[in-house]
Amino acid sequence: MSSLAPAAHAIILAGGRGTRFWPRSRTRSPKQLLNIVGQKTMLEQTYERLAPLFPGSHIWVVTHREQARAVSRQLRQVPSRHILTEPVGRNTAAAIGLAAVHLLKQERGQDALMAVLPADHFIGKPARYRQIVRAALKAAAQPGALVVLGIPPTRPETGYGYIERARRDKPRQSPDRDHAYAVRRFAEKPSRELARKYVSSGRYLWNAGMFFWRVSTFLENLERYLPKTHAALMRIAETIGTSRYAAALQREYSRLENISIDYALLEPASRDQKHARVFVIPAAIDWSDVGSWAAVYELLAKRPGANVSTGRVLALDAAGNLISSPSKFVAAVGVSDLVIVETSDALLVCSRERAQDVGRVVKWLEQHRLQKLL
C-alpha cells in the first residue's frame, strides 16, 4: 500500500462457543481457545499468521467476557485494551461494529483499514494467505470498497454459503496476481444438486467470513442498512475511554440486532445498484473452517481409513476413527468411522457422519440445566 493509505488493523473475532466440539469445548474454553488441530490453540495460530503483517498494537480481539481472561493469557503481545468484551453475544455485525467504533476513537477520527478474521480457522498455506491479505488491504483502501476472501471450492459442499463473482469482470488490480472481482451475489447454503452446479460453473467461491474495508466505509454502510445498531454503537463510542463506558456497553449492546455481517451488510450492498462496491478475491490457501470433529479427522488423517488418535490407543480391526483420550487407555475393536472424545467429566461417542449433530447435545444439556457439563 502507499504511504497515504490508512493504518491497517486486524480484528480477530473470537466470541463463538464451538458447541460441535463438545465435550472439549465449553463456555469458558471454546474451540478457538483449544489446540484442536496442532500443538497451539486456534487463536494462537491465527495470531501467528497475522504477526508478520500487523504489529501487536494493531491487532484487536472481540470476545465474550467469560473468555477474555483466557484470551489475554494466550495473546500477551496484544494490549489488554485491545481485547474487547461483549456483555452478550450479538453475532458478527455487532462484534465488528464494536471494533470499528474503538478504532474510530483510537485514530481520533482518522480513517483506518480493518481486516476482519475468524479466530478458529485452519490455513495450511500461511505465506500465501499473507500475500492475499496484502492484496485485500490494497483493494479495501479505496473508499467505499467492501472486500471478501472466497475459497475456490474443492467439492459440492452444502454447509457453506457461496459467493458468485461477475462473469466477465476485469481485474481491479491488474497486473497484480491477486485480482478483486465484483461480487454478483451471495448464495445461501445450497442443495447438493445446486452445489454441484456452482462448483462446475467456476464462478462460485466459498464464503470464508474474512472481510476488509475502511472503518468509514463500514460505518456508512451500517448506518444505511442497520441504522438502529449504528446509532447504538455511536452512543457507545461517545463513552470509550471514560468511566461511563462499562455501563453504556452493558445498556446498549443488548439492544443491537442479532444478525451476521453477511445478512446485515454484504448481501444488501451487493444488491444495491447505487452503492454496490462489493468485491471478492479468490484465496487458494488450503483452508478449513474446522467446523466439526469430522473436519478435524479429515485434516489429520494421513490416508483414507487411517485412525487418528491422541493418548494411548489400541486399534484392532478398526478404521477411520478419531479418538481423543488424554487420561484413559482406549481399546477400539472392530469399529469404524467413529468420533470418541473423552474429558474428565464426559465421553462423546458418535459416527463421523453425524459429527455436525454434536451441537444438539449441548442444546439438550442447556434444556436440562446441566451447567457443570457446559
Secondary structure, 3 states (H helix, E strand, C coil): CCCCCCEEEEEEECCCCCHHHCCCCCCCCCHHHCCCCCCCCHHHHHHHHHCCCCCHHHEEEEEECCCHHHHHHHCCCCCHHHEEEECCCCHHHHHHHHHHHHHHHHCCCCCEEEEEEECCCEECCHHHHHHHHHHHHHHHCCCCCEEEEEECCCCCCCCCCEEEECCCCCCCCCCCCCCCEEEEEEECCCCHHHHHHHHHHCCEEEEEEEEEEEHHHHHHHHHHHCHHHHHHHHHHHCCCCCCCHHHHHHHHHCCCCCCCHHHHHHHHHHHCCCCCCEEEEECCCCEECCCCHHHHHHHHCCCCCCCEEECCEEEECCECCEEECCCCCEEEECCECEEEEECCCCEEEEEHHHHHHHHHHHHHHHHCCCHHHC
